[in-house]
Amino acid sequence: MAALSMIKLDKFMQNQGRGEFNFEVFKAAYDADPRLQKLVKNFDDDKVEFKSSEMDDLPQTKDDGGDTVNQMAKRAVDLDDL
């Protein structure tokens, strides 16, 4: 995942002649621009995380403690009950 610190983003924007760039400025830009929303996965006071693929848009699933592939394979070849 690609990430950029707010400090580096601020320096980059200042080098581009855009003035001071901080969390509040970034949040306002993010909230106002759907194009930026499509590029950013997450952000906070310290950093901006950019999406690296379309997979970043999919919801993350949690392990529910169910069967693993290994456990299912062992049961499939378990001949003790025959």
PDB file of N, CA, C and O in Angstrom:
ATOM      1  N   MET A   1       0.851  -1.164   0.000  1.00  0.00           N
ATOM      2  CA  MET A   1       0.000   0.000   0.000  1.00  0.00           C
ATOM      3  C   MET A   1       0.906   1.239   0.000  1.00  0.00           C
ATOM      4  O   MET A   1       1.867   1.317   0.765  1.00  0.00           O
ATOM      5  N   ALA A   2       0.596   2.164  -0.834  1.00  0.00           N
ATOM      6  CA  ALA A   2       1.362   3.397  -0.911  1.00  0.00           C
ATOM      7  C   ALA A   2       0.814   4.408   0.091  1.00  0.00           C
ATOM      8  O   ALA A   2      -0.396   4.613   0.194  1.00  0.00           O
ATOM      9  N   ALA A   3       1.724   5.029   0.822  1.00  0.00           N
ATOM     10  CA  ALA A   3       1.319   6.032   1.808  1.00  0.00           C
ATOM     11  C   ALA A   3       2.268   7.221   1.723  1.00  0.00           C
ATOM     12  O   ALA A   3       3.417   7.091   1.301  1.00  0.00           O
ATOM     13  N   LEU A   4       1.771   8.362   2.126  1.00  0.00           N
ATOM     14  CA  LEU A   4       2.549   9.591   2.116  1.00  0.00           C
ATOM     15  C   LEU A   4       2.239  10.340   3.402  1.00  0.00           C
ATOM     16  O   LEU A   4       1.075  10.541   3.750  1.00  0.00           O
ATOM     17  N   SER A   5       3.287  10.751   4.104  1.00  0.00           N
ATOM     18  CA  SER A   5       3.057  11.479   5.348  1.00  0.00           C
ATOM     19  C   SER A   5       2.520  12.870   5.034  1.00  0.00           C
ATOM     20  O   SER A   5       2.769  13.423   3.963  1.00  0.00           O
ATOM     21  N   MET A   6       1.786  13.418   5.978  1.00  0.00           N
ATOM     22  CA  MET A   6       1.254  14.773   5.803  1.00  0.00           C
ATOM     23  C   MET A   6       2.395  15.778   5.689  1.00  0.00           C
ATOM     24  O   MET A   6       2.271  16.779   4.984  1.00  0.00           O
ATOM     25  N   ILE A   7       3.493  15.520   6.371  1.00  0.00           N
ATOM     26  CA  ILE A   7       4.651  16.424   6.300  1.00  0.00           C
ATOM     27  C   ILE A   7       5.214  16.440   4.887  1.00  0.00           C
ATOM     28  O   ILE A   7       5.500  17.508   4.344  1.00  0.00           O
ATOM     29  N   LYS A   8       5.376  15.254   4.281  1.00  0.00           N
ATOM     30  CA  LYS A   8       5.895  15.193   2.904  1.00  0.00           C
ATOM     31  C   LYS A   8       4.897  15.782   1.918  1.00  0.00           C
ATOM     32  O   LYS A   8       5.284  16.454   0.962  1.00  0.00           O
ATOM     33  N   LEU A   9       3.612  15.528   2.152  1.00  0.00           N
ATOM     34  CA  LEU A   9       2.596  16.099   1.278  1.00  0.00           C
ATOM     35  C   LEU A   9       2.607  17.623   1.362  1.00  0.00           C
ATOM     36  O   LEU A   9       2.451  18.301   0.347  1.00  0.00           O
ATOM     37  N   ASP A  10       2.788  18.157   2.551  1.00  0.00           N
ATOM     38  CA  ASP A  10       2.884  19.597   2.745  1.00  0.00           C
ATOM     39  C   ASP A  10       4.081  20.163   1.979  1.00  0.00           C
ATOM     40  O   ASP A  10       3.954  21.170   1.282  1.00  0.00           O
ATOM     41  N   LYS A  11       5.233  19.520   2.108  1.00  0.00           N
ATOM     42  CA  LYS A  11       6.439  19.992   1.393  1.00  0.00           C
ATOM     43  C   LYS A  11       6.232  19.951  -0.112  1.00  0.00           C
ATOM     44  O   LYS A  11       6.615  20.881  -0.822  1.00  0.00           O
ATOM     45  N   PHE A  12       5.629  18.875  -0.597  1.00  0.00           N
ATOM     46  CA  PHE A  12       5.369  18.761  -2.027  1.00  0.00           C
ATOM     47  C   PHE A  12       4.460  19.888  -2.507  1.00  0.00           C
ATOM     48  O   PHE A  12       4.738  20.526  -3.523  1.00  0.00           O
ATOM     49  N   MET A  13       3.377  20.129  -1.779  1.00  0.00           N
ATOM     50  CA  MET A  13       2.433  21.164  -2.184  1.00  0.00           C
ATOM     51  C   MET A  13       3.064  22.558  -2.112  1.00  0.00           C
ATOM     52  O   MET A  13       2.785  23.407  -2.959  1.00  0.00           O
ATOM     53  N   GLN A  14       3.913  22.798  -1.107  1.00  0.00           N
ATOM     54  CA  GLN A  14       4.604  24.089  -1.025  1.00  0.00           C
ATOM     55  C   GLN A  14       5.556  24.261  -2.196  1.00  0.00           C
ATOM     56  O   GLN A  14       5.682  25.361  -2.733  1.00  0.00           O
ATOM     57  N   ASN A  15       6.230  23.190  -2.602  1.00  0.00           N
ATOM     58  CA  ASN A  15       7.127  23.250  -3.759  1.00  0.00           C
ATOM     59  C   ASN A  15       6.356  23.523  -5.050  1.00  0.00           C
ATOM     60  O   ASN A  15       6.915  24.042  -6.016  1.00  0.00           O
ATOM     61  N   GLN A  16       5.074  23.172  -5.058  1.00  0.00           N
ATOM     62  CA  GLN A  16       4.228  23.428  -6.225  1.00  0.00           C
ATOM     63  C   GLN A  16       3.584  24.814  -6.167  1.00  0.00           C
ATOM     64  O   GLN A  16       2.809  25.185  -7.049  1.00  0.00           O
ATOM     65  N   GLY A  17       3.914  25.574  -5.117  1.00  0.00           N
ATOM     66  CA  GLY A  17       3.355  26.917  -4.979  1.00  0.00           C
ATOM     67  C   GLY A  17       1.938  26.929  -4.440  1.00  0.00           C
ATOM     68  O   GLY A  17       1.208  27.895  -4.663  1.00  0.00           O
ATOM     69  N   ARG A  18       1.527  25.880  -3.735  1.00  0.00           N
ATOM     70  CA  ARG A  18       0.158  25.764  -3.243  1.00  0.00           C
ATOM     71  C   ARG A  18      -0.012  26.220  -1.800  1.00  0.00           C
ATOM     72  O   ARG A  18      -1.129  26.173  -1.283  1.00  0.00           O
ATOM     73  N   GLY A  19       1.041  26.656  -1.135  1.00  0.00           N
ATOM     74  CA  GLY A  19       0.924  27.128   0.240  1.00  0.00           C
ATOM     75  C   GLY A  19       0.912  25.985   1.235  1.00  0.00           C
ATOM     76  O   GLY A  19       1.206  24.837   0.901  1.00  0.00           O
ATOM     77  N   GLU A  20       0.568  26.325   2.460  1.00  0.00           N
ATOM     78  CA  GLU A  20       0.570  25.324   3.523  1.00  0.00           C
ATOM     79  C   GLU A  20      -0.517  24.279   3.272  1.00  0.00           C
ATOM     80  O   GLU A  20      -1.631  24.597   2.855  1.00  0.00           O
ATOM     81  N   PHE A  21      -0.159  23.039   3.538  1.00  0.00           N
ATOM     82  CA  PHE A  21      -1.074  21.928   3.310  1.00  0.00           C
ATOM     83  C   PHE A  21      -1.055  21.054   4.551  1.00  0.00           C
ATOM     84  O   PHE A  21      -0.019  20.484   4.894  1.00  0.00           O
ATOM     85  N   ASN A  22      -2.188  20.943   5.227  1.00  0.00           N
ATOM     86  CA  ASN A  22      -2.256  20.149   6.451  1.00  0.00           C
ATOM     87  C   ASN A  22      -3.485  19.249   6.403  1.00  0.00           C
ATOM     88  O   ASN A  22      -4.169  19.169   5.383  1.00  0.00           O
ATOM     89  N   PHE A  23      -3.759  18.572   7.521  1.00  0.00           N
ATOM     90  CA  PHE A  23      -4.883  17.639   7.584  1.00  0.00           C
ATOM     91  C   PHE A  23      -6.208  18.320   7.246  1.00  0.00           C
ATOM     92  O   PHE A  23      -6.994  17.782   6.467  1.00  0.00           O
ATOM     93  N   GLU A  24      -6.461  19.480   7.814  1.00  0.00           N
ATOM     94  CA  GLU A  24      -7.732  20.170   7.589  1.00  0.00           C
ATOM     95  C   GLU A  24      -7.914  20.545   6.119  1.00  0.00           C
ATOM     96  O   GLU A  24      -9.004  20.415   5.563  1.00  0.00           O
ATOM     97  N   VAL A  25      -6.831  21.009   5.502  1.00  0.00           N
ATOM     98  CA  VAL A  25      -6.899  21.370   4.078  1.00  0.00           C
ATOM     99  C   VAL A  25      -7.141  20.118   3.240  1.00  0.00           C
ATOM    100  O   VAL A  25      -7.954  20.130   2.316  1.00  0.00           O
ATOM    101  N   PHE A  26      -6.426  19.030   3.571  1.00  0.00           N
ATOM    102  CA  PHE A  26      -6.609  17.791   2.825  1.00  0.00           C
ATOM    103  C   PHE A  26      -8.037  17.263   2.999  1.00  0.00           C
ATOM    104  O   PHE A  26      -8.663  16.847   2.024  1.00  0.00           O
ATOM    105  N   LYS A  27      -8.553  17.277   4.223  1.00  0.00           N
ATOM    106  CA  LYS A  27      -9.912  16.774   4.472  1.00  0.00           C
ATOM    107  C   LYS A  27     -10.940  17.568   3.683  1.00  0.00           C
ATOM    108  O   LYS A  27     -11.869  16.994   3.116  1.00  0.00           O
ATOM    109  N   ALA A  28     -10.780  18.879   3.643  1.00  0.00           N
ATOM    110  CA  ALA A  28     -11.713  19.714   2.878  1.00  0.00           C
ATOM    111  C   ALA A  28     -11.650  19.361   1.391  1.00  0.00           C
ATOM    112  O   ALA A  28     -12.681  19.272   0.724  1.00  0.00           O
ATOM    113  N   ALA A  29     -10.433  19.159   0.876  1.00  0.00           N
ATOM    114  CA  ALA A  29     -10.277  18.780  -0.532  1.00  0.00           C
ATOM    115  C   ALA A  29     -10.878  17.398  -0.780  1.00  0.00           C
ATOM    116  O   ALA A  29     -11.546  17.183  -1.791  1.00  0.00           O
ATOM    117  N   TYR A  30     -10.643  16.463   0.139  1.00  0.00           N
ATOM    118  CA  TYR A  30     -11.177  15.105   0.017  1.00  0.00           C
ATOM    119  C   TYR A  30     -12.702  15.107   0.013  1.00  0.00           C
ATOM    120  O   TYR A  30     -13.329  14.445  -0.813  1.00  0.00           O
ATOM    121  N   ASP A  31     -13.286  15.849   0.935  1.00  0.00           N
ATOM    122  CA  ASP A  31     -14.744  15.903   1.037  1.00  0.00           C
ATOM    123  C   ASP A  31     -15.387  16.541  -0.192  1.00  0.00           C
ATOM    124  O   ASP A  31     -16.519  16.206  -0.539  1.00  0.00           O
ATOM    125  N   ALA A  32     -14.682  17.449  -0.847  1.00  0.00           N
ATOM    126  CA  ALA A  32     -15.248  18.201  -1.968  1.00  0.00           C
ATOM    127  C   ALA A  32     -15.004  17.564  -3.335  1.00  0.00           C
ATOM    128  O   ALA A  32     -15.665  17.928  -4.307  1.00  0.00           O
ATOM    129  N   ASP A  33     -14.065  16.620  -3.426  1.00  0.00           N
ATOM    130  CA  ASP A  33     -13.663  16.120  -4.746  1.00  0.00           C
ATOM    131  C   ASP A  33     -13.782  14.599  -4.832  1.00  0.00           C
ATOM    132  O   ASP A  33     -12.956  13.890  -4.258  1.00  0.00           O
ATOM    133  N   PRO A  34     -14.791  14.083  -5.537  1.00  0.00           N
ATOM    134  CA  PRO A  34     -14.958  12.636  -5.684  1.00  0.00           C
ATOM    135  C   PRO A  34     -13.760  11.966  -6.370  1.00  0.00           C
ATOM    136  O   PRO A  34     -13.501  10.785  -6.139  1.00  0.00           O
ATOM    137  N   ARG A  35     -13.030  12.707  -7.208  1.00  0.00           N
ATOM    138  CA  ARG A  35     -11.845  12.133  -7.859  1.00  0.00           C
ATOM    139  C   ARG A  35     -10.783  11.780  -6.824  1.00  0.00           C
ATOM    140  O   ARG A  35     -10.127  10.743  -6.925  1.00  0.00           O
ATOM    141  N   LEU A  36     -10.619  12.640  -5.839  1.00  0.00           N
ATOM    142  CA  LEU A  36      -9.656  12.375  -4.769  1.00  0.00           C
ATOM    143  C   LEU A  36     -10.126  11.203  -3.906  1.00  0.00           C
ATOM    144  O   LEU A  36      -9.315  10.394  -3.457  1.00  0.00           O
ATOM    145  N   GLN A  37     -11.422  11.117  -3.680  1.00  0.00           N
ATOM    146  CA  GLN A  37     -11.979  10.018  -2.887  1.00  0.00           C
ATOM    147  C   GLN A  37     -11.710   8.668  -3.542  1.00  0.00           C
ATOM    148  O   GLN A  37     -11.524   7.667  -2.851  1.00  0.00           O
ATOM    149  N   LYS A  38     -11.688   8.640  -4.874  1.00  0.00           N
ATOM    150  CA  LYS A  38     -11.416   7.391  -5.594  1.00  0.00           C
ATOM    151  C   LYS A  38      -9.959   6.958  -5.485  1.00  0.00           C
ATOM    152  O   LYS A  38      -9.648   5.785  -5.694  1.00  0.00           O
ATOM    153  N   LEU A  39      -9.063   7.885  -5.160  1.00  0.00           N
ATOM    154  CA  LEU A  39      -7.628   7.583  -5.074  1.00  0.00           C
ATOM    155  C   LEU A  39      -7.166   7.220  -3.672  1.00  0.00           C
ATOM    156  O   LEU A  39      -6.164   6.526  -3.507  1.00  0.00           O
ATOM    157  N   VAL A  40      -7.894   7.687  -2.661  1.00  0.00           N
ATOM    158  CA  VAL A  40      -7.437   7.556  -1.271  1.00  0.00           C
ATOM    159  C   VAL A  40      -8.162   6.412  -0.582  1.00  0.00           C
ATOM    160  O   VAL A  40      -9.388   6.311  -0.627  1.00  0.00           O
ATOM    161  N   LYS A  41      -7.366   5.542   0.064  1.00  0.00           N
ATOM    162  CA  LYS A  41      -7.948   4.442   0.833  1.00  0.00           C
ATOM    163  C   LYS A  41      -8.293   4.892   2.246  1.00  0.00           C
ATOM    164  O   LYS A  41      -9.365   4.574   2.759  1.00  0.00           O
ATOM    165  N   ASN A  42      -7.375   5.639   2.880  1.00  0.00           N
ATOM    166  CA  ASN A  42      -7.568   6.078   4.255  1.00  0.00           C
ATOM    167  C   ASN A  42      -6.631   7.258   4.515  1.00  0.00           C
ATOM    168  O   ASN A  42      -5.605   7.399   3.851  1.00  0.00           O
ATOM    169  N   PHE A  43      -6.989   8.101   5.483  1.00  0.00           N
ATOM    170  CA  PHE A  43      -6.089   9.177   5.877  1.00  0.00           C
ATOM    171  C   PHE A  43      -6.372   9.579   7.306  1.00  0.00           C
ATOM    172  O   PHE A  43      -7.472   9.385   7.823  1.00  0.00           O
ATOM    173  N   ASP A  44      -5.347  10.146   7.938  1.00  0.00           N
ATOM    174  CA  ASP A  44      -5.486  10.656   9.301  1.00  0.00           C
ATOM    175  C   ASP A  44      -4.540  11.840   9.459  1.00  0.00           C
ATOM    176  O   ASP A  44      -4.013  12.349   8.470  1.00  0.00           O
ATOM    177  N   ASP A  45      -4.322  12.278  10.688  1.00  0.00           N
ATOM    178  CA  ASP A  45      -3.466  13.446  10.934  1.00  0.00           C
ATOM    179  C   ASP A  45      -2.030  13.239  10.463  1.00  0.00           C
ATOM    180  O   ASP A  45      -1.329  14.206  10.166  1.00  0.00           O
ATOM    181  N   ASP A  46      -1.591  11.984  10.393  1.00  0.00           N
ATOM    182  CA  ASP A  46      -0.187  11.694  10.088  1.00  0.00           C
ATOM    183  C   ASP A  46       0.103  11.324   8.648  1.00  0.00           C
ATOM    184  O   ASP A  46       1.171  11.651   8.130  1.00  0.00           O
ATOM    185  N   LYS A  47      -0.838  10.639   7.984  1.00  0.00           N
ATOM    186  CA  LYS A  47      -0.520  10.131   6.642  1.00  0.00           C
ATOM    187  C   LYS A  47      -1.765   9.967   5.779  1.00  0.00           C
ATOM    188  O   LYS A  47      -2.898   9.972   6.262  1.00  0.00           O
ATOM    189  N   VAL A  48      -1.505   9.821   4.482  1.00  0.00           N
ATOM    190  CA  VAL A  48      -2.534   9.521   3.496  1.00  0.00           C
ATOM    191  C   VAL A  48      -2.154   8.187   2.868  1.00  0.00           C
ATOM    192  O   VAL A  48      -1.027   8.021   2.400  1.00  0.00           O
ATOM    193  N   GLU A  49      -3.085   7.234   2.854  1.00  0.00           N
ATOM    194  CA  GLU A  49      -2.859   5.936   2.224  1.00  0.00           C
ATOM    195  C   GLU A  49      -3.627   5.911   0.912  1.00  0.00           C
ATOM    196  O   GLU A  49      -4.833   6.156   0.879  1.00  0.00           O
ATOM    197  N   PHE A  50      -2.913   5.612  -0.171  1.00  0.00           N
ATOM    198  CA  PHE A  50      -3.522   5.586  -1.490  1.00  0.00           C
ATOM    199  C   PHE A  50      -3.908   4.162  -1.869  1.00  0.00           C
ATOM    200  O   PHE A  50      -3.251   3.201  -1.471  1.00  0.00           O
ATOM    201  N   LYS A  51      -4.964   4.042  -2.632  1.00  0.00           N
ATOM    202  CA  LYS A  51      -5.386   2.731  -3.117  1.00  0.00           C
ATOM    203  C   LYS A  51      -4.336   2.223  -4.091  1.00  0.00           C
ATOM    204  O   LYS A  51      -3.786   2.983  -4.888  1.00  0.00           O
ATOM    205  N   SER A  52      -4.068   0.929  -4.013  1.00  0.00           N
ATOM    206  CA  SER A  52      -3.082   0.345  -4.916  1.00  0.00           C
ATOM    207  C   SER A  52      -3.741  -0.477  -6.008  1.00  0.00           C
ATOM    208  O   SER A  52      -3.102  -0.804  -7.007  1.00  0.00           O
ATOM    209  N   SER A  53      -5.019  -0.817  -5.829  1.00  0.00           N
ATOM    210  CA  SER A  53      -5.736  -1.571  -6.862  1.00  0.00           C
ATOM    211  C   SER A  53      -7.228  -1.473  -6.596  1.00  0.00           C
ATOM    212  O   SER A  53      -7.664  -0.887  -5.606  1.00  0.00           O
ATOM    213  N   GLU A  54      -8.001  -2.060  -7.502  1.00  0.00           N
ATOM    214  CA  GLU A  54      -9.447  -2.076  -7.324  1.00  0.00           C
ATOM    215  C   GLU A  54      -9.843  -2.930  -6.126  1.00  0.00           C
ATOM    216  O   GLU A  54     -10.944  -2.773  -5.598  1.00  0.00           O
ATOM    217  N   MET A  55      -8.966  -3.830  -5.687  1.00  0.00           N
ATOM    218  CA  MET A  55      -9.254  -4.692  -4.544  1.00  0.00           C
ATOM    219  C   MET A  55      -9.406  -3.876  -3.265  1.00  0.00           C
ATOM    220  O   MET A  55     -10.068  -4.320  -2.327  1.00  0.00           O
ATOM    221  N   ASP A  56      -8.810  -2.703  -3.215  1.00  0.00           N
ATOM    222  CA  ASP A  56      -8.918  -1.847  -2.033  1.00  0.00           C
ATOM    223  C   ASP A  56     -10.356  -1.367  -1.803  1.00  0.00           C
ATOM    224  O   ASP A  56     -10.706  -0.963  -0.694  1.00  0.00           O
ATOM    225  N   ASP A  57     -11.183  -1.411  -2.843  1.00  0.00           N
ATOM    226  CA  ASP A  57     -12.570  -0.968  -2.717  1.00  0.00           C
ATOM    227  C   ASP A  57     -13.476  -2.046  -2.118  1.00  0.00           C
ATOM    228  O   ASP A  57     -14.588  -1.748  -1.685  1.00  0.00           O
ATOM    229  N   LEU A  58     -13.004  -3.296  -2.092  1.00  0.00           N
ATOM    230  CA  LEU A  58     -13.819  -4.378  -1.563  1.00  0.00           C
ATOM    231  C   LEU A  58     -13.800  -4.363  -0.046  1.00  0.00           C
ATOM    232  O   LEU A  58     -12.773  -4.050   0.557  1.00  0.00           O
ATOM    233  N   PRO A  59     -14.920  -4.695   0.578  1.00  0.00           N
ATOM    234  CA  PRO A  59     -14.933  -4.728   2.046  1.00  0.00           C
ATOM    235  C   PRO A  59     -14.024  -5.838   2.561  1.00  0.00           C
ATOM    236  O   PRO A  59     -13.927  -6.906   1.956  1.00  0.00           O
ATOM    237  N   GLN A  60     -13.368  -5.578   3.672  1.00  0.00           N
ATOM    238  CA  GLN A  60     -12.497  -6.569   4.279  1.00  0.00           C
ATOM    239  C   GLN A  60     -13.337  -7.534   5.084  1.00  0.00           C
ATOM    240  O   GLN A  60     -14.224  -7.119   5.829  1.00  0.00           O
ATOM    241  N   THR A  61     -13.061  -8.835   4.940  1.00  0.00           N
ATOM    242  CA  THR A  61     -13.779  -9.835   5.711  1.00  0.00           C
ATOM    243  C   THR A  61     -12.919 -10.276   6.879  1.00  0.00           C
ATOM    244  O   THR A  61     -11.692 -10.321   6.788  1.00  0.00           O
ATOM    245  N   LYS A  62     -13.578 -10.598   7.968  1.00  0.00           N
ATOM    246  CA  LYS A  62     -12.866 -11.067   9.146  1.00  0.00           C
ATOM    247  C   LYS A  62     -12.948 -12.580   9.196  1.00  0.00           C
ATOM    248  O   LYS A  62     -13.924 -13.174   8.737  1.00  0.00           O
ATOM    249  N   ASP A  63     -11.921 -13.200   9.756  1.00  0.00           N
ATOM    250  CA  ASP A  63     -11.919 -14.632   9.954  1.00  0.00           C
ATOM    251  C   ASP A  63     -12.913 -14.960  11.053  1.00  0.00           C
ATOM    252  O   ASP A  63     -12.763 -14.514  12.191  1.00  0.00           O
ATOM    253  N   ASP A  64     -13.926 -15.739  10.709  1.00  0.00           N
ATOM    254  CA  ASP A  64     -14.965 -16.057  11.685  1.00  0.00           C
ATOM    255  C   ASP A  64     -14.643 -17.313  12.488  1.00  0.00           C
ATOM    256  O   ASP A  64     -15.490 -17.816  13.226  1.00  0.00           O
ATOM    257  N   GLY A  65     -13.427 -17.816  12.346  1.00  0.00           N
ATOM    258  CA  GLY A  65     -13.044 -19.002  13.089  1.00  0.00           C
ATOM    259  C   GLY A  65     -13.571 -20.271  12.459  1.00  0.00           C
ATOM    260  O   GLY A  65     -13.516 -21.332  13.080  1.00  0.00           O
ATOM    261  N   GLY A  66     -14.076 -20.192  11.253  1.00  0.00           N
ATOM    262  CA  GLY A  66     -14.605 -21.356  10.557  1.00  0.00           C
ATOM    263  C   GLY A  66     -13.501 -22.287  10.081  1.00  0.00           C
ATOM    264  O   GLY A  66     -12.328 -22.098  10.402  1.00  0.00           O
ATOM    265  N   ASP A  67     -13.886 -23.271   9.328  1.00  0.00           N
ATOM    266  CA  ASP A  67     -12.947 -24.265   8.830  1.00  0.00           C
ATOM    267  C   ASP A  67     -11.919 -23.639   7.905  1.00  0.00           C
ATOM    268  O   ASP A  67     -12.229 -22.769   7.091  1.00  0.00           O
ATOM    269  N   THR A  68     -10.695 -24.104   8.054  1.00  0.00           N
ATOM    270  CA  THR A  68      -9.670 -23.724   7.104  1.00  0.00           C
ATOM    271  C   THR A  68      -9.638 -24.778   6.011  1.00  0.00           C
ATOM    272  O   THR A  68     -10.197 -25.861   6.181  1.00  0.00           O
ATOM    273  N   VAL A  69      -9.010 -24.486   4.925  1.00  0.00           N
ATOM    274  CA  VAL A  69      -8.892 -25.445   3.833  1.00  0.00           C
ATOM    275  C   VAL A  69      -8.192 -26.701   4.333  1.00  0.00           C
ATOM    276  O   VAL A  69      -8.565 -27.816   3.968  1.00  0.00           O
ATOM    277  N   ASN A  70      -7.184 -26.516   5.163  1.00  0.00           N
ATOM    278  CA  ASN A  70      -6.438 -27.651   5.697  1.00  0.00           C
ATOM    279  C   ASN A  70      -7.350 -28.562   6.521  1.00  0.00           C
ATOM    280  O   ASN A  70      -7.293 -29.784   6.383  1.00  0.00           O
ATOM    281  N   GLN A  71      -8.190 -27.974   7.374  1.00  0.00           N
ATOM    282  CA  GLN A  71      -9.104 -28.772   8.194  1.00  0.00           C
ATOM    283  C   GLN A  71     -10.116 -29.525   7.332  1.00  0.00           C
ATOM    284  O   GLN A  71     -10.426 -30.687   7.596  1.00  0.00           O
ATOM    285  N   MET A  72     -10.621 -28.858   6.309  1.00  0.00           N
ATOM    286  CA  MET A  72     -11.593 -29.514   5.432  1.00  0.00           C
ATOM    287  C   MET A  72     -10.949 -30.655   4.664  1.00  0.00           C
ATOM    288  O   MET A  72     -11.575 -31.698   4.477  1.00  0.00           O
ATOM    289  N   ALA A  73      -9.716 -30.481   4.216  1.00  0.00           N
ATOM    290  CA  ALA A  73      -9.013 -31.537   3.479  1.00  0.00           C
ATOM    291  C   ALA A  73      -8.765 -32.741   4.369  1.00  0.00           C
ATOM    292  O   ALA A  73      -8.915 -33.877   3.920  1.00  0.00           O
ATOM    293  N   LYS A  74      -8.388 -32.519   5.625  1.00  0.00           N
ATOM    294  CA  LYS A  74      -8.162 -33.628   6.549  1.00  0.00           C
ATOM    295  C   LYS A  74      -9.452 -34.427   6.770  1.00  0.00           C
ATOM    296  O   LYS A  74      -9.417 -35.657   6.815  1.00  0.00           O
ATOM    297  N   ARG A  75     -10.585 -33.738   6.907  1.00  0.00           N
ATOM    298  CA  ARG A  75     -11.850 -34.438   7.078  1.00  0.00           C
ATOM    299  C   ARG A  75     -12.231 -35.207   5.827  1.00  0.00           C
ATOM    300  O   ARG A  75     -12.837 -36.274   5.917  1.00  0.00           O
ATOM    301  N   ALA A  76     -11.891 -34.688   4.682  1.00  0.00           N
ATOM    302  CA  ALA A  76     -12.251 -35.334   3.428  1.00  0.00           C
ATOM    303  C   ALA A  76     -11.522 -36.669   3.258  1.00  0.00           C
ATOM    304  O   ALA A  76     -12.058 -37.589   2.639  1.00  0.00           O
ATOM    305  N   VAL A  77     -10.321 -36.780   3.794  1.00  0.00           N
ATOM    306  CA  VAL A  77      -9.559 -38.019   3.632  1.00  0.00           C
ATOM    307  C   VAL A  77      -9.525 -38.856   4.911  1.00  0.00           C
ATOM    308  O   VAL A  77      -8.808 -39.854   4.977  1.00  0.00           O
ATOM    309  N   ASP A  78     -10.289 -38.461   5.920  1.00  0.00           N
ATOM    310  CA  ASP A  78     -10.347 -39.196   7.188  1.00  0.00           C
ATOM    311  C   ASP A  78     -11.153 -40.472   6.966  1.00  0.00           C
ATOM    312  O   ASP A  78     -12.360 -40.415   6.729  1.00  0.00           O
ATOM    313  N   LEU A  79     -10.484 -41.624   7.042  1.00  0.00           N
ATOM    314  CA  LEU A  79     -11.128 -42.900   6.783  1.00  0.00           C
ATOM    315  C   LEU A  79     -11.410 -43.661   8.072  1.00  0.00           C
ATOM    316  O   LEU A  79     -11.823 -44.820   8.013  1.00  0.00           O
ATOM    317  N   ASP A  80     -11.202 -43.047   9.238  1.00  0.00           N
ATOM    318  CA  ASP A  80     -11.402 -43.716  10.503  1.00  0.00           C
ATOM    319  C   ASP A  80     -12.852 -44.148  10.722  1.00  0.00           C
ATOM    320  O   ASP A  80     -13.095 -45.147  11.398  1.00  0.00           O
ATOM    321  N   ASP A  81     -13.798 -43.433  10.178  1.00  0.00           N
ATOM    322  CA  ASP A  81     -15.198 -43.721  10.422  1.00  0.00           C
ATOM    323  C   ASP A  81     -15.726 -44.829   9.504  1.00  0.00           C
ATOM    324  O   ASP A  81     -16.871 -45.253   9.664  1.00  0.00           O
ATOM    325  N   LEU A  82     -14.936 -45.299   8.563  1.00  0.00           N
ATOM    326  CA  LEU A  82     -15.409 -46.333   7.612  1.00  0.00           C
ATOM    327  C   LEU A  82     -15.215 -47.718   8.128  1.00  0.00           C
ATOM    328  O   LEU A  82     -15.561 -48.684   7.448  1.00  0.00           O
TER     329      LEU A  82
END
